Amino acid sequence: MRKSMKTSITLATTGALVLGGAAFGISTANASTPNVQTVSSSSSKIPAPVASVPEVKGGNTAVALDSGFTDALTSLGLTPGVSGNAKLENGSVSFPITAGSVTYWSPDGNYRPYVQGLLDHDDSGLTLKAGDTTVTLENFVVNPGSSKLYGDVLVNGQVAASNAYLFSLHGGTLKPLQLEGDNAILTGTTVHVSSDAAGLLNQTFKTDAVKAGLLVGTATITAQIK
């Protein structure tokens, strides 16, 4: 399990989140790890979050695959699959959350980004296979503050890229936070292929058909909070 993506967050005694000198303090062992986006606010006072989870204890990120994405894979002769602890069932792919933190402010306020944190998904991933070539996208790190998902890329088991920007996350259709039992649930974010991932897949499979911005599906993050 990779240690470089593990994060730490300090809570102020007032209950508001102290995020470094300004908004969100993330410490990591690897300088190349993507940092959480700095929050912009018209006021120097940080509002109290609706929910703050300094240590996610489990859960998963699931993506309901869009038919346009699966049709595109079929047209390219690519067969989707999973690696490690991921699951592909009933048109949805899911990846266990192995570590991380998340904080949620009201979307009705002026504080942005209103969802922040890092969520690690070590030892699981998505595979795309054509003939003798298998591309594995794994060890995902979801960064809702920057609206990006990072991960490692392997081609036939050999590392081609580490901590690569693989997918963009669009939160325009994000639904309000749900609290159900031990879980905090965020659903509605759409997942799209990044320009970096599109270029790599086109190069590997010798095509130009994978387009940046291609809708992969709609994500639901279920974070176990206690």
N, C-alpha and C positions, 0 to 999 in steps of 0.2 A: 504494500500500500504506500502510495506516495505521501511524503510528509510535507512537501513544499507548499501545498495548498491549504494547510490547516491554518485557521484564523483565530484571532483573539479580539474580543470587544470588551471595553470597559463601560460600565453603567455609572452615570453620575448619581449622587445621593438624592438628587431631586427627582429622579426617575426619567429625566431626559437623557438621550444617548450622547455620550461624549465621543466624537468621531475624529480623533486627532485634534489638531489645533482649530479646525473649522467644523467639520461635520461628521466624518466617518473614519475612525482610526483602525486600520487593518495592519497587523504585523505578520510577515511571512518570512520563511527561511530562504526563499528564492527571489532574488531581485527581479527576475523576469516574469514573475507571477503578475497578472493584470491587477491593478489597483482599483478599488471602488471609486466611482466618479464623485468628485466634490459636489456637495449640495449647494445650490444657489438659493438665496433667500433674501427678501427685501428687508428683513430684520435680522439683527445679530443674535436675537434670542431663538434658540432651537426649540420648537414646540415639542411637547411630549408625544411620543408615538402612540398609535392605537394599540400596537402589539410589538413586543421586542423579544426575540428568541436568541440569547447570546450563545447557546449551544444546542444545535439541532441534534436530536438523539436518534434519528432514523427517518423513515418515510421513503418517498420515491418521487421521481419526476416522470410523468407519463405523457406521451405525445400521441394523440389520435391522428393517424396518418391521413392526409388529404388524398382524395382519389386522384387529383391531378398529379401528385407526387408519385403515387404507385403506378399510375398509367405511364408517366415519363420513364420510370425505371423499366417497365415492361418493354417500352418502345426501344430502349437502349440495350435490351438483353441483360439487364442487371437484376439479380435476385437478392432481395434484402434478407438479412438474418441478424443474429445477435451474438455477442461474445460475453464471456464471464457470467456475471449474475443477472444480466438483462433478460427481459422476457418480451416475446412478440406473440400477442394473442388477440384475436378478434379485431384486427386492424389497428391495434394500439401497441406501441413499444414503450417499455418502462425500465427505468434505471434506478437502483437503490441509492438513496442519499447516505453517504458514509461519514460526513462531517460538515460543519459550516455554521452559519448564523444568518438571521434575516430580521429586518426591522421594517415595520409598515406604518406609514403616516396616512391620515385621511386624504383621499384624492380630491376632496372638496376644498382643502386648504391650498395655500400657495407654496408649500414646501416641496421641492423637487430634487432628485427623483423621490417619489413617495414610497417606493419599495427598494431596499438596499440590502446588501450582504454578499456572501459567497456561499455556494452550495457545491460540495464535492461529490462526485460519483465515481469513486475508484473501482477498478477491476470489473467494469462492465462497459458495453459499447454496442454500436451498430455496425454491421458488416454489409458490404456490397460486393457481389461476386459475379464475374463474367468469365467464362472459360477457365483458364488456369490462374486468373488474377483475382485476388481478394483484397479489398481495401477495408481496413478496420478503423473506425472512428471511436475512440474510447477515452476513459478517465476524464469525463466531462466536468467542467467547472462552470456553473451558471452564475453570471454576474448581472443581477437585475438592475443594478445602479447604472451600468453602462449599456444595458440591453444587448449583451453579447454572451455567447457560449463558446468556451475554449475547450480544446481537447488534443489528444495525441493522435497521430495518423500513422498507421502501419500498412505497408504493402507486402503481402505474402509473409507477414510476420516480422518484417524488418521496419524499424522506425524511419519514417520519411519526414516527420515534423513533430515537434513537441510544443505543447501549449499554443497550438495554432487557433486562429479565429475561424471557427467553423460555421456558426449560425448566428443570425441576428434575431433579436426578440422584439416583437412589436406589441406594445401593451395597450393599444387603443381600444381593444375589446375586453380588457381585463375586468373581471367581475369583482365586487367587493369581497374583502377577506371573510372567509367562513371559519368559525371555530367549532369543531365537532369532537367532543371527547378530548383525547390527548393530542389532537392534530389541528394545525393551522393550514387552511387550504386556499390556494390561489389558482384560479382557473381562467382561461380565456386568452392568454398570451399566444400569439401566432409565432411560429418558428419558420425562418427562411434561410435558404442556403446563402452563405456569404460569398463575396467575390473571390476570396482566397480559396475557399473550399471548391467552388465551381472550377477555378483554374486548375487546381490539383487533380480533381476527378477527370476533367477533360483531358489533361495530359496523360494520366495513367491509363484511361480507357480509350485513348486515341479518338476523341470526338470533340465536337464543339457544341453539343446539344444541351449540356448542363448550364443553365443560366443563373447568374446571380439574382437573388431575390425570389427564386422559386419557393413557393409555399410548401413546406414539409408537413405541417399539421398544427394542431392546437394543443398547447401544453397545460397540464394540471400539476402543480407542485403541492404535494402533501407532506408537510414537515411535522414530524413528531416532536412535540414541545415539552413533554413530561412523561 
